[in-house]
């Protein structure tokens, strides 16, 4: 696995080369000399995240209200009007 580094400027000028490099390993994209982003292929991303459900999957799945446990504690804070003076 090769790690490749691109500056933000290089990445903006040649995204195709960065995408090709990502096939061989992660691509670090730097901003002012410091690593800021990592470009991965989608397959590598899926392996890293495992089988975790995405928020889209969770929101789209049917849920029975009886399956949800929701405990709250009463708030002791009293709302006051904002002082805008």
mmCIF file as gemmi writes it, N, C-alpha and C atoms, coordinates in Angstrom:
data_model
loop_
_atom_site.group_PDB
_atom_site.id
_atom_site.type_symbol
_atom_site.label_atom_id
_atom_site.label_alt_id
_atom_site.label_comp_id
_atom_site.label_asym_id
_atom_site.label_entity_id
_atom_site.label_seq_id
_atom_site.pdbx_PDB_ins_code
_atom_site.Cartn_x
_atom_site.Cartn_y
_atom_site.Cartn_z
_atom_site.occupancy
_atom_site.B_iso_or_equiv
_atom_site.pdbx_formal_charge
_atom_site.auth_seq_id
_atom_site.auth_asym_id
_atom_site.pdbx_PDB_model_num
ATOM 1 N N . UNK Axp A 1 ? 0.856 -1.179 0 1 0 ? 1 A 1
ATOM 2 C CA . UNK Axp A 1 ? 0 0 0 1 0 ? 1 A 1
ATOM 3 C C . UNK Axp A 1 ? 0.896 1.234 0 1 0 ? 1 A 1
ATOM 4 N N . UNK Axp A 2 ? 0.707 2.061 -0.992 1 0 ? 2 A 1
ATOM 5 C CA . UNK Axp A 2 ? 1.484 3.286 -1.109 1 0 ? 2 A 1
ATOM 6 C C . UNK Axp A 2 ? 0.677 4.466 -0.573 1 0 ? 2 A 1
ATOM 7 N N . UNK Axp A 3 ? 1.345 5.346 0.128 1 0 ? 3 A 1
ATOM 8 C CA . UNK Axp A 3 ? 0.708 6.58 0.595 1 0 ? 3 A 1
ATOM 9 C C . UNK Axp A 3 ? 1.245 7.707 -0.265 1 0 ? 3 A 1
ATOM 10 N N . UNK Axp A 4 ? 0.347 8.464 -0.847 1 0 ? 4 A 1
ATOM 11 C CA . UNK Axp A 4 ? 0.712 9.578 -1.721 1 0 ? 4 A 1
ATOM 12 C C . UNK Axp A 4 ? 0.25 10.868 -1.078 1 0 ? 4 A 1
ATOM 13 N N . UNK Axp A 5 ? 1.02 11.92 -1.27 1 0 ? 5 A 1
ATOM 14 C CA . UNK Axp A 5 ? 0.656 13.223 -0.717 1 0 ? 5 A 1
ATOM 15 C C . UNK Axp A 5 ? 0.531 14.241 -1.846 1 0 ? 5 A 1
ATOM 16 N N . UNK Axp A 6 ? -0.55 14.99 -1.818 1 0 ? 6 A 1
ATOM 17 C CA . UNK Axp A 6 ? -0.793 16.078 -2.765 1 0 ? 6 A 1
ATOM 18 C C . UNK Axp A 6 ? -1.023 17.354 -1.964 1 0 ? 6 A 1
ATOM 19 N N . UNK Axp A 7 ? -0.521 18.457 -2.451 1 0 ? 7 A 1
ATOM 20 C CA . UNK Axp A 7 ? -0.931 19.732 -1.859 1 0 ? 7 A 1
ATOM 21 C C . UNK Axp A 7 ? -2.338 20.033 -2.373 1 0 ? 7 A 1
ATOM 22 N N . UNK Axp A 8 ? -3.032 20.929 -1.716 1 0 ? 8 A 1
ATOM 23 C CA . UNK Axp A 8 ? -4.381 21.3 -2.186 1 0 ? 8 A 1
ATOM 24 C C . UNK Axp A 8 ? -4.322 21.805 -3.62 1 0 ? 8 A 1
ATOM 25 N N . UNK Axp A 9 ? -3.29 22.554 -3.918 1 0 ? 9 A 1
ATOM 26 C CA . UNK Axp A 9 ? -3.144 23.111 -5.267 1 0 ? 9 A 1
ATOM 27 C C . UNK Axp A 9 ? -2.956 21.991 -6.289 1 0 ? 9 A 1
ATOM 28 N N . UNK Axp A 10 ? -2.065 21.04 -5.987 1 0 ? 10 A 1
ATOM 29 C CA . UNK Axp A 10 ? -1.849 19.915 -6.9 1 0 ? 10 A 1
ATOM 30 C C . UNK Axp A 10 ? -3.126 19.109 -7.092 1 0 ? 10 A 1
ATOM 31 N N . UNK Axp A 11 ? -3.852 18.882 -5.994 1 0 ? 11 A 1
ATOM 32 C CA . UNK Axp A 11 ? -5.1 18.131 -6.07 1 0 ? 11 A 1
ATOM 33 C C . UNK Axp A 11 ? -6.107 18.838 -6.971 1 0 ? 11 A 1
ATOM 34 N N . UNK Axp A 12 ? -6.243 20.149 -6.814 1 0 ? 12 A 1
ATOM 35 C CA . UNK Axp A 12 ? -7.188 20.911 -7.636 1 0 ? 12 A 1
ATOM 36 C C . UNK Axp A 12 ? -6.798 20.894 -9.106 1 0 ? 12 A 1
ATOM 37 N N . UNK Axp A 13 ? -5.514 20.875 -9.385 1 0 ? 13 A 1
ATOM 38 C CA . UNK Axp A 13 ? -5.054 20.915 -10.769 1 0 ? 13 A 1
ATOM 39 C C . UNK Axp A 13 ? -5.111 19.553 -11.461 1 0 ? 13 A 1
ATOM 40 N N . UNK Axp A 14 ? -5.034 18.454 -10.688 1 0 ? 14 A 1
ATOM 41 C CA . UNK Axp A 14 ? -4.999 17.135 -11.314 1 0 ? 14 A 1
ATOM 42 C C . UNK Axp A 14 ? -5.71 16.096 -10.453 1 0 ? 14 A 1
ATOM 43 N N . UNK Axp A 15 ? -7.029 16.21 -10.366 1 0 ? 15 A 1
ATOM 44 C CA . UNK Axp A 15 ? -7.8 15.269 -9.542 1 0 ? 15 A 1
ATOM 45 C C . UNK Axp A 15 ? -7.743 13.854 -10.115 1 0 ? 15 A 1
ATOM 46 N N . UNK Axp A 16 ? -7.598 13.725 -11.414 1 0 ? 16 A 1
ATOM 47 C CA . UNK Axp A 16 ? -7.51 12.402 -12.037 1 0 ? 16 A 1
ATOM 48 C C . UNK Axp A 16 ? -6.299 11.632 -11.542 1 0 ? 16 A 1
ATOM 49 N N . UNK Axp A 17 ? -5.169 12.306 -11.422 1 0 ? 17 A 1
ATOM 50 C CA . UNK Axp A 17 ? -3.955 11.662 -10.917 1 0 ? 17 A 1
ATOM 51 C C . UNK Axp A 17 ? -4.138 11.254 -9.456 1 0 ? 17 A 1
ATOM 52 N N . UNK Axp A 18 ? -4.832 12.082 -8.675 1 0 ? 18 A 1
ATOM 53 C CA . UNK Axp A 18 ? -5.095 11.764 -7.267 1 0 ? 18 A 1
ATOM 54 C C . UNK Axp A 18 ? -6.012 10.544 -7.164 1 0 ? 18 A 1
ATOM 55 N N . UNK Axp A 19 ? -7.03 10.477 -8.019 1 0 ? 19 A 1
ATOM 56 C CA . UNK Axp A 19 ? -7.929 9.326 -8.004 1 0 ? 19 A 1
ATOM 57 C C . UNK Axp A 19 ? -7.186 8.046 -8.382 1 0 ? 19 A 1
ATOM 58 N N . UNK Axp A 20 ? -6.303 8.127 -9.367 1 0 ? 20 A 1
ATOM 59 C CA . UNK Axp A 20 ? -5.504 6.96 -9.743 1 0 ? 20 A 1
ATOM 60 C C . UNK Axp A 20 ? -4.59 6.54 -8.597 1 0 ? 20 A 1
ATOM 61 N N . UNK Axp A 21 ? -4 7.484 -7.901 1 0 ? 21 A 1
ATOM 62 C CA . UNK Axp A 21 ? -3.119 7.176 -6.775 1 0 ? 21 A 1
ATOM 63 C C . UNK Axp A 21 ? -3.903 6.516 -5.643 1 0 ? 21 A 1
ATOM 64 N N . UNK Axp A 22 ? -5.162 6.887 -5.467 1 0 ? 22 A 1
ATOM 65 C CA . UNK Axp A 22 ? -5.989 6.325 -4.394 1 0 ? 22 A 1
ATOM 66 C C . UNK Axp A 22 ? -6.254 4.835 -4.618 1 0 ? 22 A 1
ATOM 67 N N . UNK Axp A 23 ? -6.104 4.351 -5.845 1 0 ? 23 A 1
ATOM 68 C CA . UNK Axp A 23 ? -6.272 2.917 -6.106 1 0 ? 23 A 1
ATOM 69 C C . UNK Axp A 23 ? -5.149 2.101 -5.463 1 0 ? 23 A 1
ATOM 70 N N . UNK Axp A 24 ? -4.003 2.75 -5.212 1 0 ? 24 A 1
ATOM 71 C CA . UNK Axp A 24 ? -2.85 2.064 -4.634 1 0 ? 24 A 1
ATOM 72 C C . UNK Axp A 24 ? -2.696 2.309 -3.141 1 0 ? 24 A 1
ATOM 73 N N . UNK Axp A 25 ? -3.512 3.187 -2.57 1 0 ? 25 A 1
ATOM 74 C CA . UNK Axp A 25 ? -3.43 3.495 -1.149 1 0 ? 25 A 1
ATOM 75 C C . UNK Axp A 25 ? -4.003 4.867 -0.873 1 0 ? 25 A 1
ATOM 76 N N . UNK Axp A 26 ? -4.014 5.27 0.379 1 0 ? 26 A 1
ATOM 77 C CA . UNK Axp A 26 ? -4.601 6.567 0.728 1 0 ? 26 A 1
ATOM 78 C C . UNK Axp A 26 ? -3.799 7.726 0.139 1 0 ? 26 A 1
ATOM 79 N N . UNK Axp A 27 ? -4.523 8.791 -0.173 1 0 ? 27 A 1
ATOM 80 C CA . UNK Axp A 27 ? -3.899 10.011 -0.673 1 0 ? 27 A 1
ATOM 81 C C . UNK Axp A 27 ? -4.128 11.093 0.369 1 0 ? 27 A 1
ATOM 82 N N . UNK Axp A 28 ? -3.041 11.609 0.917 1 0 ? 28 A 1
ATOM 83 C CA . UNK Axp A 28 ? -3.133 12.707 1.871 1 0 ? 28 A 1
ATOM 84 C C . UNK Axp A 28 ? -3.13 14.01 1.095 1 0 ? 28 A 1
ATOM 85 N N . UNK Axp A 29 ? -4.081 14.876 1.401 1 0 ? 29 A 1
ATOM 86 C CA . UNK Axp A 29 ? -4.155 16.191 0.766 1 0 ? 29 A 1
ATOM 87 C C . UNK Axp A 29 ? -3.83 17.217 1.838 1 0 ? 29 A 1
ATOM 88 N N . UNK Axp A 30 ? -2.797 17.991 1.583 1 0 ? 30 A 1
ATOM 89 C CA . UNK Axp A 30 ? -2.334 18.945 2.587 1 0 ? 30 A 1
ATOM 90 C C . UNK Axp A 30 ? -2.89 20.331 2.325 1 0 ? 30 A 1
ATOM 91 N N . UNK Axp A 31 ? -3.033 21.078 3.387 1 0 ? 31 A 1
ATOM 92 C CA . UNK Axp A 31 ? -3.445 22.475 3.323 1 0 ? 31 A 1
ATOM 93 C C . UNK Axp A 31 ? -2.409 23.265 4.115 1 0 ? 31 A 1
ATOM 94 N N . UNK Axp A 32 ? -1.645 24.08 3.412 1 0 ? 32 A 1
ATOM 95 C CA . UNK Axp A 32 ? -0.547 24.845 4.018 1 0 ? 32 A 1
ATOM 96 C C . UNK Axp A 32 ? 0.481 23.935 4.69 1 0 ? 32 A 1
ATOM 97 N N . UNK Axp A 33 ? 0.754 22.808 4.029 1 0 ? 33 A 1
ATOM 98 C CA . UNK Axp A 33 ? 1.782 21.904 4.5 1 0 ? 33 A 1
ATOM 99 C C . UNK Axp A 33 ? 1.339 20.89 5.539 1 0 ? 33 A 1
ATOM 100 N N . UNK Axp A 34 ? 0.124 20.989 6.004 1 0 ? 34 A 1
ATOM 101 C CA . UNK Axp A 34 ? -0.377 20.061 7.019 1 0 ? 34 A 1
ATOM 102 C C . UNK Axp A 34 ? -1.452 19.168 6.427 1 0 ? 34 A 1
ATOM 103 N N . UNK Axp A 35 ? -1.441 17.861 6.778 1 0 ? 35 A 1
ATOM 104 C CA . UNK Axp A 35 ? -2.486 16.966 6.28 1 0 ? 35 A 1
ATOM 105 C C . UNK Axp A 35 ? -3.871 17.471 6.69 1 0 ? 35 A 1
ATOM 106 N N . UNK Axp A 36 ? -4.766 17.577 5.721 1 0 ? 36 A 1
ATOM 107 C CA . UNK Axp A 36 ? -6.109 18.088 5.999 1 0 ? 36 A 1
ATOM 108 C C . UNK Axp A 36 ? -7.206 17.113 5.571 1 0 ? 36 A 1
ATOM 109 N N . UNK Axp A 37 ? -6.953 16.332 4.537 1 0 ? 37 A 1
ATOM 110 C CA . UNK Axp A 37 ? -7.956 15.412 3.999 1 0 ? 37 A 1
ATOM 111 C C . UNK Axp A 37 ? -7.283 14.119 3.584 1 0 ? 37 A 1
ATOM 112 N N . UNK Axp A 38 ? -8.096 13.05 3.472 1 0 ? 38 A 1
ATOM 113 C CA . UNK Axp A 38 ? -7.611 11.773 2.965 1 0 ? 38 A 1
ATOM 114 C C . UNK Axp A 38 ? -8.573 11.305 1.892 1 0 ? 38 A 1
ATOM 115 N N . UNK Axp A 39 ? -8.042 10.952 0.747 1 0 ? 39 A 1
ATOM 116 C CA . UNK Axp A 39 ? -8.845 10.431 -0.358 1 0 ? 39 A 1
ATOM 117 C C . UNK Axp A 39 ? -8.667 8.914 -0.387 1 0 ? 39 A 1
ATOM 118 N N . UNK Axp A 40 ? -9.791 8.19 -0.354 1 0 ? 40 A 1
ATOM 119 C CA . UNK Axp A 40 ? -9.796 6.727 -0.379 1 0 ? 40 A 1
ATOM 120 C C . UNK Axp A 40 ? -10.737 6.249 -1.467 1 0 ? 40 A 1
ATOM 121 N N . UNK Axp A 41 ? -10.516 5.034 -1.954 1 0 ? 41 A 1
ATOM 122 C CA . UNK Axp A 41 ? -11.518 4.445 -2.831 1 0 ? 41 A 1
ATOM 123 C C . UNK Axp A 41 ? -12.722 4.081 -1.965 1 0 ? 41 A 1
ATOM 124 N N . UNK Axp A 42 ? -13.866 3.939 -2.583 1 0 ? 42 A 1
ATOM 125 C CA . UNK Axp A 42 ? -15.075 3.627 -1.824 1 0 ? 42 A 1
ATOM 126 C C . UNK Axp A 42 ? -14.97 2.254 -1.174 1 0 ? 42 A 1
ATOM 127 N N . UNK Axp A 43 ? -14.326 1.317 -1.836 1 0 ? 43 A 1
ATOM 128 C CA . UNK Axp A 43 ? -14.153 -0.018 -1.27 1 0 ? 43 A 1
ATOM 129 C C . UNK Axp A 43 ? -13.357 0.013 0.031 1 0 ? 43 A 1
ATOM 130 N N . UNK Axp A 44 ? -12.285 0.787 0.064 1 0 ? 44 A 1
ATOM 131 C CA . UNK Axp A 44 ? -11.485 0.924 1.277 1 0 ? 44 A 1
ATOM 132 C C . UNK Axp A 44 ? -12.305 1.609 2.36 1 0 ? 44 A 1
ATOM 133 N N . UNK Axp A 45 ? -13.053 2.633 1.979 1 0 ? 45 A 1
ATOM 134 C CA . UNK Axp A 45 ? -13.913 3.326 2.95 1 0 ? 45 A 1
ATOM 135 C C . UNK Axp A 45 ? -14.911 2.358 3.582 1 0 ? 45 A 1
ATOM 136 N N . UNK Axp A 46 ? -15.54 1.515 2.762 1 0 ? 46 A 1
ATOM 137 C CA . UNK Axp A 46 ? -16.513 0.553 3.282 1 0 ? 46 A 1
ATOM 138 C C . UNK Axp A 46 ? -15.856 -0.441 4.24 1 0 ? 46 A 1
ATOM 139 N N . UNK Axp A 47 ? -14.649 -0.893 3.904 1 0 ? 47 A 1
ATOM 140 C CA . UNK Axp A 47 ? -13.95 -1.814 4.81 1 0 ? 47 A 1
ATOM 141 C C . UNK Axp A 47 ? -13.63 -1.138 6.135 1 0 ? 47 A 1
ATOM 142 N N . UNK Axp A 48 ? -13.235 0.131 6.101 1 0 ? 48 A 1
ATOM 143 C CA . UNK Axp A 48 ? -12.89 0.849 7.333 1 0 ? 48 A 1
ATOM 144 C C . UNK Axp A 48 ? -14.107 1.09 8.219 1 0 ? 48 A 1
ATOM 145 N N . UNK Axp A 49 ? -15.243 1.381 7.598 1 0 ? 49 A 1
ATOM 146 C CA . UNK Axp A 49 ? -16.436 1.681 8.384 1 0 ? 49 A 1
ATOM 147 C C . UNK Axp A 49 ? -17.179 0.423 8.803 1 0 ? 49 A 1
ATOM 148 N N . UNK Axp A 50 ? -16.855 -0.698 8.205 1 0 ? 50 A 1
ATOM 149 C CA . UNK Axp A 50 ? -17.488 -1.959 8.587 1 0 ? 50 A 1
ATOM 150 C C . UNK Axp A 50 ? -18.955 -1.987 8.213 1 0 ? 50 A 1
ATOM 151 N N . UNK Axp A 51 ? -19.725 -2.664 9.041 1 0 ? 51 A 1
ATOM 152 C CA . UNK Axp A 51 ? -21.139 -2.845 8.725 1 0 ? 51 A 1
ATOM 153 C C . UNK Axp A 51 ? -22.022 -1.87 9.486 1 0 ? 51 A 1
ATOM 154 N N . UNK Axp A 52 ? -21.479 -0.746 9.842 1 0 ? 52 A 1
ATOM 155 C CA . UNK Axp A 52 ? -22.273 0.246 10.566 1 0 ? 52 A 1
ATOM 156 C C . UNK Axp A 52 ? -23.362 0.794 9.653 1 0 ? 52 A 1
ATOM 157 N N . UNK Axp A 53 ? -24.555 0.936 10.2 1 0 ? 53 A 1
ATOM 158 C CA . UNK Axp A 53 ? -25.645 1.53 9.432 1 0 ? 53 A 1
ATOM 159 C C . UNK Axp A 53 ? -25.409 3.019 9.297 1 0 ? 53 A 1
ATOM 160 N N . UNK Axp A 54 ? -25.711 3.542 8.123 1 0 ? 54 A 1
ATOM 161 C CA . UNK Axp A 54 ? -25.6 4.983 7.93 1 0 ? 54 A 1
ATOM 162 C C . UNK Axp A 54 ? -26.866 5.653 8.465 1 0 ? 54 A 1
ATOM 163 N N . UNK Axp A 55 ? -26.816 6.917 8.689 1 0 ? 55 A 1
ATOM 164 C CA . UNK Axp A 55 ? -27.981 7.655 9.188 1 0 ? 55 A 1
ATOM 165 C C . UNK Axp A 55 ? -29.125 7.563 8.177 1 0 ? 55 A 1
ATOM 166 N N . UNK Axp A 56 ? -28.805 7.497 6.901 1 0 ? 56 A 1
ATOM 167 C CA . UNK Axp A 56 ? -29.838 7.377 5.866 1 0 ? 56 A 1
ATOM 168 C C . UNK Axp A 56 ? -30.56 6.038 6.015 1 0 ? 56 A 1
ATOM 169 N N . UNK Axp A 57 ? -29.781 4.963 6.242 1 0 ? 57 A 1
ATOM 170 C CA . UNK Axp A 57 ? -30.4 3.649 6.437 1 0 ? 57 A 1
ATOM 171 C C . UNK Axp A 57 ? -31.274 3.636 7.682 1 0 ? 57 A 1
ATOM 172 N N . UNK Axp A 58 ? -30.769 4.227 8.754 1 0 ? 58 A 1
ATOM 173 C CA . UNK Axp A 58 ? -31.523 4.231 10.003 1 0 ? 58 A 1
ATOM 174 C C . UNK Axp A 58 ? -32.815 5.036 9.894 1 0 ? 58 A 1
ATOM 175 N N . UNK Axp A 59 ? -32.77 6.169 9.212 1 0 ? 59 A 1
ATOM 176 C CA . UNK Axp A 59 ? -33.968 7.003 9.069 1 0 ? 59 A 1
ATOM 177 C C . UNK Axp A 59 ? -34.99 6.36 8.134 1 0 ? 59 A 1
ATOM 178 N N . UNK Axp A 60 ? -34.53 5.557 7.206 1 0 ? 60 A 1
ATOM 179 C CA . UNK Axp A 60 ? -35.436 4.945 6.242 1 0 ? 60 A 1
ATOM 180 C C . UNK Axp A 60 ? -36.07 3.666 6.725 1 0 ? 60 A 1
ATOM 181 N N . UNK Axp A 61 ? -35.58 3.103 7.827 1 0 ? 61 A 1
ATOM 182 C CA . UNK Axp A 61 ? -36.129 1.829 8.287 1 0 ? 61 A 1
ATOM 183 C C . UNK Axp A 61 ? -37.387 2.062 9.11 1 0 ? 61 A 1
ATOM 184 N N . UNK Axp A 62 ? -38.382 1.197 8.944 1 0 ? 62 A 1
ATOM 185 C CA . UNK Axp A 62 ? -39.612 1.349 9.719 1 0 ? 62 A 1
ATOM 186 C C . UNK Axp A 62 ? -39.353 1.035 11.197 1 0 ? 62 A 1
ATOM 187 N N . UNK Axp A 63 ? -39.941 1.835 12.07 1 0 ? 63 A 1
ATOM 188 C CA . UNK Axp A 63 ? -39.757 1.665 13.507 1 0 ? 63 A 1
ATOM 189 C C . UNK Axp A 63 ? -41.128 1.685 14.167 1 0 ? 63 A 1
ATOM 190 N N . UNK Axp A 64 ? -41.358 0.728 15.037 1 0 ? 64 A 1
ATOM 191 C CA . UNK Axp A 64 ? -42.586 0.702 15.817 1 0 ? 64 A 1
ATOM 192 C C . UNK Axp A 64 ? -42.369 1.579 17.044 1 0 ? 64 A 1
ATOM 193 N N . UNK Axp A 65 ? -43.306 2.447 17.325 1 0 ? 65 A 1
ATOM 194 C CA . UNK Axp A 65 ? -43.154 3.369 18.45 1 0 ? 65 A 1
ATOM 195 C C . UNK Axp A 65 ? -42.89 2.639 19.759 1 0 ? 65 A 1
ATOM 196 N N . UNK Axp A 66 ? -43.4 1.421 19.912 1 0 ? 66 A 1
ATOM 197 C CA . UNK Axp A 66 ? -43.202 0.662 21.148 1 0 ? 66 A 1
ATOM 198 C C . UNK Axp A 66 ? -41.749 0.232 21.311 1 0 ? 66 A 1
ATOM 199 N N . UNK Axp A 67 ? -40.974 0.225 20.222 1 0 ? 67 A 1
ATOM 200 C CA . UNK Axp A 67 ? -39.574 -0.19 20.28 1 0 ? 67 A 1
ATOM 201 C C . UNK Axp A 67 ? -38.646 0.913 20.764 1 0 ? 67 A 1
ATOM 202 N N . UNK Axp A 68 ? -39.146 2.122 20.895 1 0 ? 68 A 1
ATOM 203 C CA . UNK Axp A 68 ? -38.304 3.262 21.245 1 0 ? 68 A 1
ATOM 204 C C . UNK Axp A 68 ? -38.408 3.547 22.735 1 0 ? 68 A 1
ATOM 205 N N . UNK Axp A 69 ? -37.251 3.575 23.399 1 0 ? 69 A 1
ATOM 206 C CA . UNK Axp A 69 ? -37.21 3.978 24.802 1 0 ? 69 A 1
ATOM 207 C C . UNK Axp A 69 ? -36.683 5.396 24.858 1 0 ? 69 A 1
ATOM 208 N N . UNK Axp A 70 ? -37.401 6.265 25.528 1 0 ? 70 A 1
ATOM 209 C CA . UNK Axp A 70 ? -37.006 7.66 25.576 1 0 ? 70 A 1
ATOM 210 C C . UNK Axp A 70 ? -37.228 8.175 26.992 1 0 ? 70 A 1
ATOM 211 N N . UNK Axp A 71 ? -36.146 8.381 27.72 1 0 ? 71 A 1
ATOM 212 C CA . UNK Axp A 71 ? -36.233 8.891 29.082 1 0 ? 71 A 1
ATOM 213 C C . UNK Axp A 71 ? -35.837 10.355 29.092 1 0 ? 71 A 1
ATOM 214 N N . UNK Axp A 72 ? -36.602 11.153 29.785 1 0 ? 72 A 1
ATOM 215 C CA . UNK Axp A 72 ? -36.271 12.575 29.897 1 0 ? 72 A 1
ATOM 216 C C . UNK Axp A 72 ? -36.247 12.967 31.364 1 0 ? 72 A 1
ATOM 217 N N . UNK Axp A 73 ? -35.553 14.018 31.63 1 0 ? 73 A 1
ATOM 218 C CA . UNK Axp A 73 ? -35.583 14.6 32.967 1 0 ? 73 A 1
ATOM 219 C C . UNK Axp A 73 ? -36.152 16 32.826 1 0 ? 73 A 1
ATOM 220 N N . UNK Axp A 74 ? -37.006 16.398 33.726 1 0 ? 74 A 1
ATOM 221 C CA . UNK Axp A 74 ? -37.586 17.728 33.611 1 0 ? 74 A 1
ATOM 222 C C . UNK Axp A 74 ? -36.511 18.801 33.765 1 0 ? 74 A 1
ATOM 223 N N . UNK Axp A 75 ? -36.644 19.839 32.989 1 0 ? 75 A 1
ATOM 224 C CA . UNK Axp A 75 ? -35.695 20.945 33.059 1 0 ? 75 A 1
ATOM 225 C C . UNK Axp A 75 ? -36.072 21.886 34.188 1 0 ? 75 A 1
ATOM 226 N N . UNK Axp A 76 ? -35.09 22.312 34.906 1 0 ? 76 A 1
ATOM 227 C CA . UNK Axp A 76 ? -35.329 23.254 36.009 1 0 ? 76 A 1
ATOM 228 C C . UNK Axp A 76 ? -35.01 24.69 35.563 1 0 ? 76 A 1
ATOM 229 N N . UNK Axp A 77 ? -34.564 24.834 34.345 1 0 ? 77 A 1
ATOM 230 C CA . UNK Axp A 77 ? -34.266 26.175 33.811 1 0 ? 77 A 1
ATOM 231 C C . UNK Axp A 77 ? -35.558 26.903 33.505 1 0 ? 77 A 1
ATOM 232 N N . UNK Axp A 78 ? -35.593 28.166 33.84 1 0 ? 78 A 1
ATOM 233 C CA . UNK Axp A 78 ? -36.759 28.995 33.556 1 0 ? 78 A 1
ATOM 234 C C . UNK Axp A 78 ? -36.379 29.926 32.405 1 0 ? 78 A 1
ATOM 235 N N . UNK Axp A 79 ? -37.185 29.928 31.383 1 0 ? 79 A 1
ATOM 236 C CA . UNK Axp A 79 ? -36.913 30.797 30.241 1 0 ? 79 A 1
ATOM 237 C C . UNK Axp A 79 ? -37.13 32.254 30.62 1 0 ? 79 A 1
ATOM 238 N N . UNK Axp A 80 ? -36.187 33.085 30.187 1 0 ? 80 A 1
ATOM 239 C CA . UNK Axp A 80 ? -36.295 34.525 30.439 1 0 ? 80 A 1
ATOM 240 C C . UNK Axp A 80 ? -36.163 35.233 29.112 1 0 ? 80 A 1
ATOM 241 N N . UNK Axp A 81 ? -36.808 36.379 28.972 1 0 ? 81 A 1
ATOM 242 C CA . UNK Axp A 81 ? -36.65 37.138 27.735 1 0 ? 81 A 1
ATOM 243 C C . UNK Axp A 81 ? -35.206 37.613 27.576 1 0 ? 81 A 1
ATOM 244 N N . UNK Axp A 82 ? -34.739 37.681 26.344 1 0 ? 82 A 1
ATOM 245 C CA . UNK Axp A 82 ? -33.378 38.137 26.074 1 0 ? 82 A 1
ATOM 246 C C . UNK Axp A 82 ? -33.266 39.626 26.331 1 0 ? 82 A 1
ATOM 247 N N . UNK Axp A 83 ? -32.137 40.043 26.873 1 0 ? 83 A 1
ATOM 248 C CA . UNK Axp A 83 ? -31.856 41.459 27.082 1 0 ? 83 A 1
ATOM 249 C C . UNK Axp A 83 ? -31.119 41.978 25.866 1 0 ? 83 A 1
ATOM 250 N N . UNK Axp A 84 ? -31.793 42.715 25.002 1 0 ? 84 A 1
ATOM 251 C CA . UNK Axp A 84 ? -31.204 43.205 23.75 1 0 ? 84 A 1
ATOM 252 C C . UNK Axp A 84 ? -30.791 44.671 23.845 1 0 ? 84 A 1
ATOM 253 N N . UNK Axp A 85 ? -30.672 45.187 25.061 1 0 ? 85 A 1
ATOM 254 C CA . UNK Axp A 85 ? -30.294 46.603 25.195 1 0 ? 85 A 1
ATOM 255 C C . UNK Axp A 85 ? -28.821 46.814 25.017 1 0 ? 85 A 1
